[in-house]
Amino acid sequence: MSNEKLSIALHKLSIKERDVILLRYFQGMSDQEIAELYHVSRSAIYRRRSNGLNKLKTLLKERD
């Protein structure tokens, strides 16, 4: 997968989903750390990450 494909797919996510995914997978932060940063529950971060990853998977499959 190219960086360009991933970048395009990431920009199609909501800002909240994209931010959580970038913080988790590119900055190595835990769901709890992200939750504290945004002043929301850990479960809210988990949902954003899970929904974002599902959307990413769908978007990346469409581009193949």
HTML snippet that shows the backbone in 3Dmol.js (N, CA, C, O; Angstrom):
<script src="https://3Dmol.org/build/3Dmol-min.js"></script>
<div id="view" style="width:600px;height:400px;position:relative"></div>
<script>
const pdb = `
ATOM      1  N   MET A   1       0.846  -1.175   0.000  1.00  0.00           N
ATOM      2  CA  MET A   1       0.000   0.000   0.000  1.00  0.00           C
ATOM      3  C   MET A   1       0.893   1.239   0.000  1.00  0.00           C
ATOM      4  O   MET A   1       1.891   1.296   0.718  1.00  0.00           O
ATOM      5  N   SER A   2       0.532   2.207  -0.794  1.00  0.00           N
ATOM      6  CA  SER A   2       1.337   3.423  -0.865  1.00  0.00           C
ATOM      7  C   SER A   2       0.927   4.412   0.220  1.00  0.00           C
ATOM      8  O   SER A   2      -0.196   4.383   0.721  1.00  0.00           O
ATOM      9  N   ASN A   3       1.853   5.274   0.563  1.00  0.00           N
ATOM     10  CA  ASN A   3       1.557   6.323   1.532  1.00  0.00           C
ATOM     11  C   ASN A   3       0.460   7.239   1.019  1.00  0.00           C
ATOM     12  O   ASN A   3      -0.349   7.745   1.798  1.00  0.00           O
ATOM     13  N   GLU A   4       0.429   7.454  -0.288  1.00  0.00           N
ATOM     14  CA  GLU A   4      -0.587   8.322  -0.887  1.00  0.00           C
ATOM     15  C   GLU A   4      -1.984   7.745  -0.690  1.00  0.00           C
ATOM     16  O   GLU A   4      -2.913   8.469  -0.330  1.00  0.00           O
ATOM     17  N   LYS A   5      -2.135   6.441  -0.926  1.00  0.00           N
ATOM     18  CA  LYS A   5      -3.437   5.786  -0.738  1.00  0.00           C
ATOM     19  C   LYS A   5      -3.906   5.920   0.704  1.00  0.00           C
ATOM     20  O   LYS A   5      -5.068   6.228   0.966  1.00  0.00           O
ATOM     21  N   LEU A   6      -2.988   5.685   1.634  1.00  0.00           N
ATOM     22  CA  LEU A   6      -3.325   5.776   3.048  1.00  0.00           C
ATOM     23  C   LEU A   6      -3.692   7.209   3.412  1.00  0.00           C
ATOM     24  O   LEU A   6      -4.663   7.433   4.135  1.00  0.00           O
ATOM     25  N   SER A   7      -2.940   8.167   2.928  1.00  0.00           N
ATOM     26  CA  SER A   7      -3.209   9.576   3.212  1.00  0.00           C
ATOM     27  C   SER A   7      -4.591   9.989   2.707  1.00  0.00           C
ATOM     28  O   SER A   7      -5.336  10.665   3.417  1.00  0.00           O
ATOM     29  N   ILE A   8      -4.928   9.591   1.502  1.00  0.00           N
ATOM     30  CA  ILE A   8      -6.239   9.917   0.929  1.00  0.00           C
ATOM     31  C   ILE A   8      -7.345   9.292   1.769  1.00  0.00           C
ATOM     32  O   ILE A   8      -8.341   9.947   2.074  1.00  0.00           O
ATOM     33  N   ALA A   9      -7.173   8.029   2.143  1.00  0.00           N
ATOM     34  CA  ALA A   9      -8.186   7.337   2.950  1.00  0.00           C
ATOM     35  C   ALA A   9      -8.326   7.992   4.324  1.00  0.00           C
ATOM     36  O   ALA A   9      -9.443   8.169   4.810  1.00  0.00           O
ATOM     37  N   LEU A  10      -7.214   8.350   4.951  1.00  0.00           N
ATOM     38  CA  LEU A  10      -7.270   8.996   6.272  1.00  0.00           C
ATOM     39  C   LEU A  10      -8.028  10.319   6.205  1.00  0.00           C
ATOM     40  O   LEU A  10      -8.763  10.654   7.134  1.00  0.00           O
ATOM     41  N   HIS A  11      -7.863  11.061   5.138  1.00  0.00           N
ATOM     42  CA  HIS A  11      -8.531  12.354   5.022  1.00  0.00           C
ATOM     43  C   HIS A  11     -10.028  12.227   4.741  1.00  0.00           C
ATOM     44  O   HIS A  11     -10.749  13.223   4.798  1.00  0.00           O
ATOM     45  N   LYS A  12     -10.498  11.031   4.443  1.00  0.00           N
ATOM     46  CA  LYS A  12     -11.932  10.813   4.250  1.00  0.00           C
ATOM     47  C   LYS A  12     -12.633  10.471   5.563  1.00  0.00           C
ATOM     48  O   LYS A  12     -13.862  10.419   5.615  1.00  0.00           O
ATOM     49  N   LEU A  13     -11.863  10.241   6.617  1.00  0.00           N
ATOM     50  CA  LEU A  13     -12.444   9.973   7.930  1.00  0.00           C
ATOM     51  C   LEU A  13     -12.848  11.287   8.577  1.00  0.00           C
ATOM     52  O   LEU A  13     -12.439  12.363   8.140  1.00  0.00           O
ATOM     53  N   SER A  14     -13.668  11.183   9.637  1.00  0.00           N
ATOM     54  CA  SER A  14     -13.966  12.395  10.404  1.00  0.00           C
ATOM     55  C   SER A  14     -12.680  12.850  11.095  1.00  0.00           C
ATOM     56  O   SER A  14     -11.755  12.061  11.289  1.00  0.00           O
ATOM     57  N   ILE A  15     -12.637  14.108  11.458  1.00  0.00           N
ATOM     58  CA  ILE A  15     -11.448  14.647  12.132  1.00  0.00           C
ATOM     59  C   ILE A  15     -11.181  13.879  13.424  1.00  0.00           C
ATOM     60  O   ILE A  15     -10.033  13.557  13.729  1.00  0.00           O
ATOM     61  N   LYS A  16     -12.227  13.588  14.177  1.00  0.00           N
ATOM     62  CA  LYS A  16     -12.060  12.875  15.449  1.00  0.00           C
ATOM     63  C   LYS A  16     -11.496  11.478  15.230  1.00  0.00           C
ATOM     64  O   LYS A  16     -10.588  11.052  15.943  1.00  0.00           O
ATOM     65  N   GLU A  17     -12.038  10.762  14.238  1.00  0.00           N
ATOM     66  CA  GLU A  17     -11.532   9.411  13.951  1.00  0.00           C
ATOM     67  C   GLU A  17     -10.080   9.459  13.493  1.00  0.00           C
ATOM     68  O   GLU A  17      -9.249   8.669  13.942  1.00  0.00           O
ATOM     69  N   ARG A  18      -9.787  10.386  12.602  1.00  0.00           N
ATOM     70  CA  ARG A  18      -8.425  10.508  12.074  1.00  0.00           C
ATOM     71  C   ARG A  18      -7.433  10.851  13.183  1.00  0.00           C
ATOM     72  O   ARG A  18      -6.358  10.256  13.259  1.00  0.00           O
ATOM     73  N   ASP A  19      -7.787  11.802  14.036  1.00  0.00           N
ATOM     74  CA  ASP A  19      -6.892  12.197  15.122  1.00  0.00           C
ATOM     75  C   ASP A  19      -6.584  11.017  16.043  1.00  0.00           C
ATOM     76  O   ASP A  19      -5.433  10.809  16.426  1.00  0.00           O
ATOM     77  N   VAL A  20      -7.611  10.249  16.395  1.00  0.00           N
ATOM     78  CA  VAL A  20      -7.403   9.105  17.291  1.00  0.00           C
ATOM     79  C   VAL A  20      -6.485   8.072  16.640  1.00  0.00           C
ATOM     80  O   VAL A  20      -5.580   7.553  17.292  1.00  0.00           O
ATOM     81  N   ILE A  21      -6.710   7.774  15.374  1.00  0.00           N
ATOM     82  CA  ILE A  21      -5.883   6.787  14.673  1.00  0.00           C
ATOM     83  C   ILE A  21      -4.430   7.270  14.564  1.00  0.00           C
ATOM     84  O   ILE A  21      -3.500   6.491  14.773  1.00  0.00           O
ATOM     85  N   LEU A  22      -4.242   8.535  14.243  1.00  0.00           N
ATOM     86  CA  LEU A  22      -2.882   9.061  14.132  1.00  0.00           C
ATOM     87  C   LEU A  22      -2.167   9.040  15.479  1.00  0.00           C
ATOM     88  O   LEU A  22      -0.997   8.664  15.559  1.00  0.00           O
ATOM     89  N   LEU A  23      -2.866   9.440  16.530  1.00  0.00           N
ATOM     90  CA  LEU A  23      -2.247   9.431  17.859  1.00  0.00           C
ATOM     91  C   LEU A  23      -1.917   8.011  18.312  1.00  0.00           C
ATOM     92  O   LEU A  23      -0.865   7.773  18.906  1.00  0.00           O
ATOM     93  N   ARG A  24      -2.809   7.076  18.034  1.00  0.00           N
ATOM     94  CA  ARG A  24      -2.626   5.692  18.485  1.00  0.00           C
ATOM     95  C   ARG A  24      -1.504   4.994  17.715  1.00  0.00           C
ATOM     96  O   ARG A  24      -0.594   4.423  18.315  1.00  0.00           O
ATOM     97  N   TYR A  25      -1.575   5.042  16.403  1.00  0.00           N
ATOM     98  CA  TYR A  25      -0.676   4.222  15.585  1.00  0.00           C
ATOM     99  C   TYR A  25       0.584   4.939  15.119  1.00  0.00           C
ATOM    100  O   TYR A  25       1.561   4.281  14.760  1.00  0.00           O
ATOM    101  N   PHE A  26       0.588   6.269  15.114  1.00  0.00           N
ATOM    102  CA  PHE A  26       1.778   6.984  14.672  1.00  0.00           C
ATOM    103  C   PHE A  26       2.505   7.659  15.826  1.00  0.00           C
ATOM    104  O   PHE A  26       3.698   7.947  15.724  1.00  0.00           O
ATOM    105  N   GLN A  27       1.795   7.914  16.925  1.00  0.00           N
ATOM    106  CA  GLN A  27       2.424   8.512  18.098  1.00  0.00           C
ATOM    107  C   GLN A  27       2.535   7.528  19.259  1.00  0.00           C
ATOM    108  O   GLN A  27       3.173   7.829  20.268  1.00  0.00           O
ATOM    109  N   GLY A  28       1.918   6.358  19.122  1.00  0.00           N
ATOM    110  CA  GLY A  28       2.045   5.314  20.129  1.00  0.00           C
ATOM    111  C   GLY A  28       1.299   5.566  21.432  1.00  0.00           C
ATOM    112  O   GLY A  28       1.630   4.974  22.460  1.00  0.00           O
ATOM    113  N   MET A  29       0.300   6.435  21.398  1.00  0.00           N
ATOM    114  CA  MET A  29      -0.464   6.725  22.618  1.00  0.00           C
ATOM    115  C   MET A  29      -1.522   5.643  22.855  1.00  0.00           C
ATOM    116  O   MET A  29      -2.040   5.055  21.905  1.00  0.00           O
ATOM    117  N   SER A  30      -1.835   5.391  24.116  1.00  0.00           N
ATOM    118  CA  SER A  30      -2.883   4.432  24.466  1.00  0.00           C
ATOM    119  C   SER A  30      -4.249   5.115  24.381  1.00  0.00           C
ATOM    120  O   SER A  30      -4.337   6.343  24.341  1.00  0.00           O
ATOM    121  N   ASP A  31      -5.309   4.311  24.353  1.00  0.00           N
ATOM    122  CA  ASP A  31      -6.658   4.871  24.361  1.00  0.00           C
ATOM    123  C   ASP A  31      -6.865   5.753  25.589  1.00  0.00           C
ATOM    124  O   ASP A  31      -7.489   6.811  25.500  1.00  0.00           O
ATOM    125  N   GLN A  32      -6.342   5.317  26.733  1.00  0.00           N
ATOM    126  CA  GLN A  32      -6.497   6.091  27.967  1.00  0.00           C
ATOM    127  C   GLN A  32      -5.791   7.443  27.869  1.00  0.00           C
ATOM    128  O   GLN A  32      -6.335   8.461  28.298  1.00  0.00           O
ATOM    129  N   GLU A  33      -4.598   7.454  27.313  1.00  0.00           N
ATOM    130  CA  GLU A  33      -3.860   8.708  27.157  1.00  0.00           C
ATOM    131  C   GLU A  33      -4.594   9.669  26.218  1.00  0.00           C
ATOM    132  O   GLU A  33      -4.670  10.870  26.478  1.00  0.00           O
ATOM    133  N   ILE A  34      -5.128   9.128  25.133  1.00  0.00           N
ATOM    134  CA  ILE A  34      -5.872   9.956  24.177  1.00  0.00           C
ATOM    135  C   ILE A  34      -7.140  10.483  24.836  1.00  0.00           C
ATOM    136  O   ILE A  34      -7.502  11.644  24.647  1.00  0.00           O
ATOM    137  N   ALA A  35      -7.815   9.637  25.608  1.00  0.00           N
ATOM    138  CA  ALA A  35      -9.033  10.048  26.314  1.00  0.00           C
ATOM    139  C   ALA A  35      -8.744  11.205  27.261  1.00  0.00           C
ATOM    140  O   ALA A  35      -9.520  12.158  27.332  1.00  0.00           O
ATOM    141  N   GLU A  36      -7.644  11.130  27.979  1.00  0.00           N
ATOM    142  CA  GLU A  36      -7.268  12.208  28.900  1.00  0.00           C
ATOM    143  C   GLU A  36      -6.943  13.488  28.132  1.00  0.00           C
ATOM    144  O   GLU A  36      -7.279  14.582  28.585  1.00  0.00           O
ATOM    145  N   LEU A  37      -6.300  13.364  26.987  1.00  0.00           N
ATOM    146  CA  LEU A  37      -5.955  14.514  26.160  1.00  0.00           C
ATOM    147  C   LEU A  37      -7.213  15.259  25.699  1.00  0.00           C
ATOM    148  O   LEU A  37      -7.253  16.490  25.705  1.00  0.00           O
ATOM    149  N   TYR A  38      -8.246  14.493  25.297  1.00  0.00           N
ATOM    150  CA  TYR A  38      -9.479  15.079  24.759  1.00  0.00           C
ATOM    151  C   TYR A  38     -10.586  15.233  25.802  1.00  0.00           C
ATOM    152  O   TYR A  38     -11.671  15.723  25.489  1.00  0.00           O
ATOM    153  N   HIS A  39     -10.313  14.813  27.045  1.00  0.00           N
ATOM    154  CA  HIS A  39     -11.294  14.913  28.136  1.00  0.00           C
ATOM    155  C   HIS A  39     -12.587  14.171  27.813  1.00  0.00           C
ATOM    156  O   HIS A  39     -13.685  14.690  28.015  1.00  0.00           O
ATOM    157  N   VAL A  40     -12.437  12.951  27.309  1.00  0.00           N
ATOM    158  CA  VAL A  40     -13.578  12.062  27.054  1.00  0.00           C
ATOM    159  C   VAL A  40     -13.260  10.699  27.660  1.00  0.00           C
ATOM    160  O   VAL A  40     -12.152  10.469  28.144  1.00  0.00           O
ATOM    161  N   SER A  41     -14.237   9.801  27.629  1.00  0.00           N
ATOM    162  CA  SER A  41     -14.016   8.472  28.202  1.00  0.00           C
ATOM    163  C   SER A  41     -13.143   7.616  27.288  1.00  0.00           C
ATOM    164  O   SER A  41     -13.066   7.850  26.082  1.00  0.00           O
ATOM    165  N   ARG A  42     -12.494   6.629  27.880  1.00  0.00           N
ATOM    166  CA  ARG A  42     -11.680   5.695  27.106  1.00  0.00           C
ATOM    167  C   ARG A  42     -12.551   4.952  26.101  1.00  0.00           C
ATOM    168  O   ARG A  42     -12.117   4.676  24.983  1.00  0.00           O
ATOM    169  N   SER A  43     -13.782   4.627  26.501  1.00  0.00           N
ATOM    170  CA  SER A  43     -14.679   3.900  25.589  1.00  0.00           C
ATOM    171  C   SER A  43     -15.050   4.757  24.369  1.00  0.00           C
ATOM    172  O   SER A  43     -15.245   4.222  23.278  1.00  0.00           O
ATOM    173  N   ALA A  44     -15.149   6.071  24.547  1.00  0.00           N
ATOM    174  CA  ALA A  44     -15.430   6.951  23.399  1.00  0.00           C
ATOM    175  C   ALA A  44     -14.265   6.903  22.409  1.00  0.00           C
ATOM    176  O   ALA A  44     -14.475   6.879  21.196  1.00  0.00           O
ATOM    177  N   ILE A  45     -13.050   6.889  22.927  1.00  0.00           N
ATOM    178  CA  ILE A  45     -11.869   6.807  22.067  1.00  0.00           C
ATOM    179  C   ILE A  45     -11.830   5.457  21.357  1.00  0.00           C
ATOM    180  O   ILE A  45     -11.520   5.379  20.168  1.00  0.00           O
ATOM    181  N   TYR A  46     -12.149   4.395  22.097  1.00  0.00           N
ATOM    182  CA  TYR A  46     -12.176   3.060  21.493  1.00  0.00           C
ATOM    183  C   TYR A  46     -13.165   3.032  20.322  1.00  0.00           C
ATOM    184  O   TYR A  46     -12.853   2.505  19.254  1.00  0.00           O
ATOM    185  N   ARG A  47     -14.354   3.600  20.528  1.00  0.00           N
ATOM    186  CA  ARG A  47     -15.363   3.616  19.456  1.00  0.00           C
ATOM    187  C   ARG A  47     -14.878   4.411  18.249  1.00  0.00           C
ATOM    188  O   ARG A  47     -15.035   3.976  17.109  1.00  0.00           O
ATOM    189  N   ARG A  48     -14.291   5.570  18.503  1.00  0.00           N
ATOM    190  CA  ARG A  48     -13.774   6.382  17.388  1.00  0.00           C
ATOM    191  C   ARG A  48     -12.712   5.618  16.611  1.00  0.00           C
ATOM    192  O   ARG A  48     -12.706   5.622  15.380  1.00  0.00           O
ATOM    193  N   ARG A  49     -11.820   4.968  17.336  1.00  0.00           N
ATOM    194  CA  ARG A  49     -10.739   4.208  16.684  1.00  0.00           C
ATOM    195  C   ARG A  49     -11.304   3.034  15.903  1.00  0.00           C
ATOM    196  O   ARG A  49     -10.923   2.803  14.755  1.00  0.00           O
ATOM    197  N   SER A  50     -12.211   2.294  16.521  1.00  0.00           N
ATOM    198  CA  SER A  50     -12.807   1.130  15.877  1.00  0.00           C
ATOM    199  C   SER A  50     -13.585   1.530  14.620  1.00  0.00           C
ATOM    200  O   SER A  50     -13.429   0.909  13.569  1.00  0.00           O
ATOM    201  N   ASN A  51     -14.410   2.554  14.728  1.00  0.00           N
ATOM    202  CA  ASN A  51     -15.171   3.028  13.567  1.00  0.00           C
ATOM    203  C   ASN A  51     -14.238   3.534  12.474  1.00  0.00           C
ATOM    204  O   ASN A  51     -14.449   3.259  11.293  1.00  0.00           O
ATOM    205  N   GLY A  52     -13.216   4.265  12.869  1.00  0.00           N
ATOM    206  CA  GLY A  52     -12.268   4.785  11.894  1.00  0.00           C
ATOM    207  C   GLY A  52     -11.516   3.688  11.168  1.00  0.00           C
ATOM    208  O   GLY A  52     -11.315   3.764   9.956  1.00  0.00           O
ATOM    209  N   LEU A  53     -11.098   2.660  11.908  1.00  0.00           N
ATOM    210  CA  LEU A  53     -10.386   1.548  11.279  1.00  0.00           C
ATOM    211  C   LEU A  53     -11.283   0.787  10.307  1.00  0.00           C
ATOM    212  O   LEU A  53     -10.833   0.372   9.239  1.00  0.00           O
ATOM    213  N   ASN A  54     -12.552   0.604  10.677  1.00  0.00           N
ATOM    214  CA  ASN A  54     -13.488  -0.070   9.770  1.00  0.00           C
ATOM    215  C   ASN A  54     -13.684   0.739   8.494  1.00  0.00           C
ATOM    216  O   ASN A  54     -13.713   0.176   7.399  1.00  0.00           O
ATOM    217  N   LYS A  55     -13.818   2.050   8.629  1.00  0.00           N
ATOM    218  CA  LYS A  55     -13.962   2.907   7.450  1.00  0.00           C
ATOM    219  C   LYS A  55     -12.700   2.872   6.592  1.00  0.00           C
ATOM    220  O   LYS A  55     -12.772   2.821   5.364  1.00  0.00           O
ATOM    221  N   LEU A  56     -11.536   2.899   7.258  1.00  0.00           N
ATOM    222  CA  LEU A  56     -10.269   2.829   6.517  1.00  0.00           C
ATOM    223  C   LEU A  56     -10.173   1.551   5.700  1.00  0.00           C
ATOM    224  O   LEU A  56      -9.787   1.567   4.531  1.00  0.00           O
ATOM    225  N   LYS A  57     -10.532   0.448   6.337  1.00  0.00           N
ATOM    226  CA  LYS A  57     -10.481  -0.843   5.647  1.00  0.00           C
ATOM    227  C   LYS A  57     -11.368  -0.811   4.399  1.00  0.00           C
ATOM    228  O   LYS A  57     -10.958  -1.262   3.330  1.00  0.00           O
ATOM    229  N   THR A  58     -12.561  -0.287   4.539  1.00  0.00           N
ATOM    230  CA  THR A  58     -13.490  -0.199   3.407  1.00  0.00           C
ATOM    231  C   THR A  58     -12.939   0.713   2.318  1.00  0.00           C
ATOM    232  O   THR A  58     -12.971   0.364   1.138  1.00  0.00           O
ATOM    233  N   LEU A  59     -12.434   1.877   2.710  1.00  0.00           N
ATOM    234  CA  LEU A  59     -11.897   2.829   1.737  1.00  0.00           C
ATOM    235  C   LEU A  59     -10.697   2.261   0.987  1.00  0.00           C
ATOM    236  O   LEU A  59     -10.569   2.463  -0.220  1.00  0.00           O
ATOM    237  N   LEU A  60      -9.825   1.559   1.688  1.00  0.00           N
ATOM    238  CA  LEU A  60      -8.636   1.005   1.057  1.00  0.00           C
ATOM    239  C   LEU A  60      -8.988  -0.150   0.126  1.00  0.00           C
ATOM    240  O   LEU A  60      -8.326  -0.339  -0.895  1.00  0.00           O
ATOM    241  N   LYS A  61     -10.006  -0.915   0.458  1.00  0.00           N
ATOM    242  CA  LYS A  61     -10.454  -1.996  -0.435  1.00  0.00           C
ATOM    243  C   LYS A  61     -11.039  -1.414  -1.712  1.00  0.00           C
ATOM    244  O   LYS A  61     -10.830  -1.960  -2.795  1.00  0.00           O
ATOM    245  N   GLU A  62     -11.777  -0.302  -1.595  1.00  0.00           N
ATOM    246  CA  GLU A  62     -12.387   0.345  -2.766  1.00  0.00           C
ATOM    247  C   GLU A  62     -11.337   0.842  -3.755  1.00  0.00           C
ATOM    248  O   GLU A  62     -11.581   0.874  -4.961  1.00  0.00           O
ATOM    249  N   ARG A  63     -10.177   1.228  -3.247  1.00  0.00           N
ATOM    250  CA  ARG A  63      -9.141   1.808  -4.094  1.00  0.00           C
ATOM    251  C   ARG A  63      -8.278   0.767  -4.785  1.00  0.00           C
ATOM    252  O   ARG A  63      -7.457   1.117  -5.633  1.00  0.00           O
ATOM    253  N   ASP A  64      -8.445  -0.507  -4.441  1.00  0.00           N
ATOM    254  CA  ASP A  64      -7.645  -1.563  -5.078  1.00  0.00           C
ATOM    255  C   ASP A  64      -8.118  -1.874  -6.470  1.00  0.00           C
ATOM    256  O   ASP A  64      -7.549  -2.738  -7.137  1.00  0.00           O
TER     257      ASP A  64
END
`;
const viewer = $3Dmol.createViewer("view");
viewer.addModel(pdb, "pdb");
viewer.setStyle({}, {cartoon: {color: "spectrum"}});
viewer.zoomTo();
viewer.render();
</script>
